Amino acid sequence: MSLQRTNPAELAPPSGFSHAVSVTATDGRLVFLAGQTALDGAGTIVGETLVEQFETALGNLLAALAATGGAPAHLARVTVYATDIADYRAHAAELGRVWKRLAGRDYPAMAVIGTVRLWDESALVELDGIAMVPAESAS
């Protein structure tokens, strides 16, 4: 078994974390995906609303996963950290549409956790995850 750290060029350079960590085993790799916010490639938070930021954060999470050879269907767990749970609940339908457009109709085990603030003060949401990438998909 071995660990591989993946930091895709299209995401902001990581400082103090890796965007994805994979554990290689004979039948695939367990991939741990770092928390992703709505950072653009230059490291700036984009989007003013929760839905806009969720879309970018989910896109970043999926980009980190894709860089390991994984796909949305390989996600086993996603945790969402939101600075305003009431706002998250109020926009649940929109967030679901974003998820379906970017990640498909399959949902991993998920949790939403309320937090006072995130690392970047202007971030409204952060997503992290765990995926199992089958050996035939793993790069």
C-alpha distance (Angstrom), angle and dihedral (degrees) to the residues before:
residue distance angle dihedral
M1 . . .
S2 3.83 . .
L3 3.82 139.8 .
Q4 3.80 123.7 -127.8
R5 3.79 124.9 -173.0
T6 3.82 117.7 -149.2
N7 3.80 124.9 -165.1
P8 3.83 111.3 175.5
A9 3.79 115.7 -144.6
E10 3.84 92.8 -131.0
L11 3.82 91.8 63.5
A12 3.79 124.5 74.5
P13 3.81 110.7 -86.2
P14 3.81 109.1 -92.0
S15 3.77 120.3 -119.4
G16 3.79 115.3 -166.8
F17 3.82 95.3 -4.1
S18 3.81 142.9 50.4
H19 3.80 121.6 -119.4
A20 3.82 90.7 -132.6
V21 3.80 136.3 5.8
S22 3.80 119.3 -164.2
V23 3.79 128.3 -161.0
T24 3.80 110.7 -154.3
A25 3.80 119.1 -146.1
T26 3.80 131.5 163.6
D27 3.81 95.0 -90.0
G28 3.80 99.9 36.6
R29 3.76 145.6 -51.7
L30 3.75 131.9 -73.2
V31 3.81 106.3 -139.5
F32 3.80 122.1 -159.5
L33 3.81 111.0 -159.0
A34 3.78 119.2 -153.7
G35 3.78 121.2 -129.4
Q36 3.78 110.8 -78.0
T37 3.79 125.1 -159.5
A38 3.80 129.7 -179.7
L39 3.80 93.3 -73.5
D40 3.77 116.1 147.5
G41 3.81 120.7 -144.2
A42 3.81 90.5 -84.5
G43 3.81 92.8 55.3
T44 3.81 98.0 -104.4
I45 3.81 123.3 132.0
V46 3.82 109.4 -117.7
G47 3.79 128.5 -164.3
E48 3.77 128.0 46.0
T49 3.79 100.2 -140.3
L50 3.78 131.0 62.4
V51 3.82 91.3 -115.8
E52 3.82 92.5 51.2
Q53 3.79 91.8 47.9
F54 3.82 92.6 44.5
E55 3.81 90.2 54.8
T56 3.81 92.4 52.4
A57 3.81 93.6 42.5
L58 3.82 91.7 50.0
G59 3.81 89.8 46.6
N60 3.81 89.2 52.4
L61 3.81 91.9 48.8
L62 3.80 90.5 50.2
A63 3.83 91.1 46.8
A64 3.80 90.3 54.7
L65 3.81 89.5 48.0
A66 3.83 92.8 47.6
A67 3.81 89.9 51.5
T68 3.82 87.5 62.4
G69 3.81 92.4 50.2
G70 3.79 93.4 -98.9
A71 3.79 133.0 130.6
P72 3.81 133.0 -153.9
A73 3.82 90.5 -96.8
H74 3.82 88.4 63.3
L75 3.82 92.8 62.8
A76 3.80 110.1 114.9
R77 3.80 98.5 174.4
V78 3.81 137.3 12.0
T79 3.78 125.9 -177.1
V80 3.80 119.0 -160.9
Y81 3.80 118.9 -157.2
A82 3.81 112.6 -162.3
T83 3.79 129.5 -176.4
D84 3.82 91.7 -150.6
I85 3.80 116.5 34.7
A86 3.81 92.5 -177.3
D87 3.82 89.7 56.5
Y88 3.81 89.9 47.1
R89 3.81 91.6 51.9
A90 3.81 91.7 45.4
H91 3.82 90.1 55.5
A92 3.82 97.9 37.8
A93 3.82 93.6 118.4
E94 3.82 92.5 51.0
L95 3.81 90.8 45.9
G96 3.80 89.2 51.0
R97 3.80 90.6 53.0
V98 3.81 90.2 50.8
W99 3.82 89.9 49.9
K100 3.82 92.6 50.0
R101 3.81 92.5 47.6
L102 3.82 94.3 49.5
A103 3.80 104.2 27.6
G104 3.79 106.7 20.8
R105 3.77 132.6 -124.9
D106 3.80 97.8 -54.6
Y107 3.78 115.0 94.5
P108 3.80 125.2 -160.9
A109 3.79 122.7 -142.7
M110 3.81 101.9 -69.5
A111 3.77 141.7 -171.3
V112 3.80 131.8 -174.7
I113 3.78 115.1 -149.2
G114 3.79 124.8 -169.8
T115 3.78 116.4 -134.1
V116 3.79 133.7 -179.9
R117 3.80 92.9 -129.0
L118 3.78 142.8 -22.9
W119 3.81 131.4 -126.1
D120 3.81 91.4 -88.9
E121 3.79 105.9 53.1
S122 3.81 93.2 -143.2
A123 3.83 93.1 52.0
L124 3.80 113.7 108.2
V125 3.81 98.2 -177.2
E126 3.80 140.7 21.5
L127 3.81 130.0 -171.0
D128 3.79 129.9 -162.0
G129 3.77 129.6 174.8
I130 3.78 154.1 176.6
A131 3.79 123.3 -132.0
M132 3.80 136.1 -176.9
V133 3.80 108.1 -142.7
P134 3.82 111.2 -164.8
A135 3.81 116.7 -125.9
E136 3.83 92.6 -111.1
S137 3.86 89.6 56.3
A138 3.80 99.7 39.8
S139 3.77 116.7 103.0
